[in-house]
Amino acid sequence: MRMRAMLGLGLSAVLLTTVFVWGQATTLPSGTGGKADAKESIKGVRLVEPFSDLEDLSPEQTTQLKEIHKKYHDQIAQLEAKEKQESLALLNDKQKQEVEAIEAKRKAEMEQHRAAATTRPSSPTTKP
């Protein structure tokens, strides 16, 4: 049970660190272009349910909802990165190495899964 919890923590940390780094890399300086900056800063951000299911959102509402989602998503990523940092501070060197190994294994598994997903045929084949 303890090992499973450590694995979960490790996987969560890797995923959240990736999201945090990605979010920081796509953040633009504020005040350099108004609406163009707003649209660029939410590029790649998706609406989440139930808002994504609404049929009559205006473009302004869509942009504002994406900005709100991105703001809180970034804050969550920062908090989770801080949590990981504080958690790692409690561990000894051997335990930190174990966490690194777990994270590396999870990352490799995720890359294998992604590679397998991209090599699958896009349409199912039917047998006569």
Secondary structure per residue as TSV (DSSP state, phi and psi in degrees):
chain	resnum	aa	ss	phi	psi
A	1	M	-	360.0	-41.6
A	2	R	H	-66.3	-39.3
A	3	M	H	-65.0	-40.0
A	4	R	H	-63.6	-40.0
A	5	A	H	-65.0	-41.6
A	6	M	H	-63.8	-41.4
A	7	L	H	-62.5	-43.3
A	8	G	H	-62.3	-43.3
A	9	L	H	-62.8	-42.9
A	10	G	H	-63.2	-46.1
A	11	L	H	-63.6	-43.7
A	12	S	H	-60.9	-41.3
A	13	A	H	-63.8	-42.9
A	14	V	H	-63.2	-48.3
A	15	L	H	-62.5	-43.5
A	16	L	H	-71.1	-35.9
A	17	T	H	-63.2	-42.1
A	18	T	H	-61.4	-46.0
A	19	V	H	-63.4	-42.1
A	20	F	H	-62.8	-47.3
A	21	V	H	-63.5	-43.8
A	22	W	H	-61.2	-43.4
A	23	G	H	-63.4	-39.0
A	24	Q	H	-69.0	-35.7
A	25	A	H	-70.1	-27.4
A	26	T	H	-97.2	-0.9
A	27	T	-	-78.2	130.2
A	28	L	-	-100.5	154.8
A	29	P	-	-62.2	143.5
A	30	S	T	-83.1	155.2
A	31	G	T	78.4	20.6
A	32	T	S	-109.6	2.6
A	33	G	S	-178.5	9.1
A	34	G	T	64.0	-122.8
A	35	K	H	-62.2	-35.9
A	36	A	H	-62.5	-41.1
A	37	D	H	-65.9	-40.1
A	38	A	H	-61.6	-44.9
A	39	K	H	-67.6	-37.3
A	40	E	H	-70.1	-36.4
A	41	S	H	-70.2	-20.9
A	42	I	T	-105.4	8.9
A	43	K	T	-59.0	128.8
A	44	G	T	88.4	-8.5
A	45	V	-	-82.2	134.4
A	46	R	-	-106.8	149.5
A	47	L	-	-71.7	143.1
A	48	V	-	-102.6	158.6
A	49	E	T	-66.7	145.3
A	50	P	T	-86.7	-6.2
A	51	F	G	-65.2	-32.4
A	52	S	G	-67.6	-19.2
A	53	D	G	-89.2	-7.7
A	54	L	-	-70.7	137.2
A	55	E	S	-94.7	-18.7
A	56	D	-	-119.5	35.9
A	57	L	-	-74.9	137.8
A	58	S	-	-78.2	161.8
A	59	P	H	-58.1	-36.3
A	60	E	H	-64.8	-43.4
A	61	Q	H	-62.9	-42.1
A	62	T	H	-60.7	-46.3
A	63	T	H	-61.8	-45.0
A	64	Q	H	-65.6	-39.9
A	65	L	H	-64.6	-39.7
A	66	K	H	-65.7	-39.7
A	67	E	H	-62.7	-42.8
A	68	I	H	-62.4	-47.1
A	69	H	H	-60.9	-44.5
A	70	K	H	-63.2	-42.3
A	71	K	H	-57.5	-49.5
A	72	Y	H	-75.1	-32.0
A	73	H	H	-62.3	-43.5
A	74	D	H	-64.7	-40.8
A	75	Q	H	-64.2	-40.9
A	76	I	H	-62.6	-44.2
A	77	A	H	-61.0	-40.3
A	78	Q	H	-65.5	-42.3
A	79	L	H	-64.3	-40.8
A	80	E	H	-68.7	-34.9
A	81	A	H	-65.8	-40.4
A	82	K	H	-64.8	-41.1
A	83	E	H	-60.0	-44.3
A	84	K	H	-62.1	-45.1
A	85	Q	H	-59.0	-45.5
A	86	E	H	-67.5	-37.0
A	87	S	H	-66.8	-43.0
A	88	L	H	-64.0	-30.7
A	89	A	H	-63.5	-23.3
A	90	L	T	-81.8	-17.2
A	91	L	S	-88.4	153.6
A	92	N	-	-83.1	175.0
A	93	D	H	-60.8	-39.7
A	94	K	H	-63.8	-42.8
A	95	Q	H	-66.3	-37.9
A	96	K	H	-63.5	-40.9
A	97	Q	H	-63.3	-39.6
A	98	E	H	-62.8	-42.3
A	99	V	H	-62.3	-43.3
A	100	E	H	-60.3	-42.0
A	101	A	H	-65.1	-42.1
A	102	I	H	-62.0	-45.3
A	103	E	H	-63.9	-40.7
A	104	A	H	-64.4	-40.9
A	105	K	H	-63.3	-45.2
A	106	R	H	-62.4	-41.4
A	107	K	H	-63.2	-43.2
A	108	A	H	-63.4	-41.1
A	109	E	H	-63.2	-40.9
A	110	M	H	-66.3	-40.2
A	111	E	H	-66.0	-39.0
A	112	Q	H	-63.2	-42.7
A	113	H	H	-62.9	-44.0
A	114	R	H	-63.3	-42.8
A	115	A	H	-63.6	-40.5
A	116	A	H	-66.3	-37.0
A	117	A	H	-68.5	-32.9
A	118	T	H	-81.2	-17.1
A	119	T	H	-95.0	-6.3
A	120	R	S	-70.8	145.9
A	121	P	-	-65.3	144.7
A	122	S	S	-75.6	-26.5
A	123	S	S	-116.5	139.1
A	124	P	-	-68.4	142.3
A	125	T	-	-93.0	140.6
A	126	T	-	-110.1	140.2
A	127	K	-	-98.8	138.6
A	128	P	-	-68.4	360.0
